[in-house]
Amino acid sequence: MRPSGGLGSQSSLQKYRRDTKGLGDKFDAAKDKFTGKVKETVGKATDDKSMIVEGKADQVKGAMKDKIADTKAHLKEDAAQLHTDDTEGGAPTRAGS
């Protein structure tokens, strides 16, 4: 039998896993934004227009990855809260209702 609270409880562990699952996507997005900013800065310092454009493109790519990671996290959260009633109608219900 598991304890009902604390870090050892199954609900806390599931919440932790759900909360940290999208961190890889967020780090990847931040990496793209950072490298893009560096490329843009170096391009401006060296007057290299192609590097400036490449840096801005990387920043946009990072911003898009960030938005996608947020959307995925919200969808997973909503899916975890949404349950299907197993009665005859099979109507969707919210957890805790």
C-alpha positions, 0 to 999 in steps of 0.5 A: 500500500502506498502512502497517500501524500508526499513524494512517494505517492503515485499522484505526486510522481505522475504530476512530476513526470507530467510537469517535466516531460516537456522540458526537453522541448523547452531546452531545445527551443531555448538553444535555438533562440540563443544560438540564433541571437549569437549568430545575429550578433556575430553577423552584425559585428562582422557585417555578414548579412547571411549570418544575420538572416540565419540567426533571425531564422534560428530565433523564429524556429526556437520561438515556434518550438517553444509555442509547440511545446506549450501547446503539447503540454496543455493538450496533455494536461487537458487529456489527463483531466478528460475522462470518458463516462463508461455508462451507456451514453459514454459522455465525456466528463471532467476529472473530479466531477 
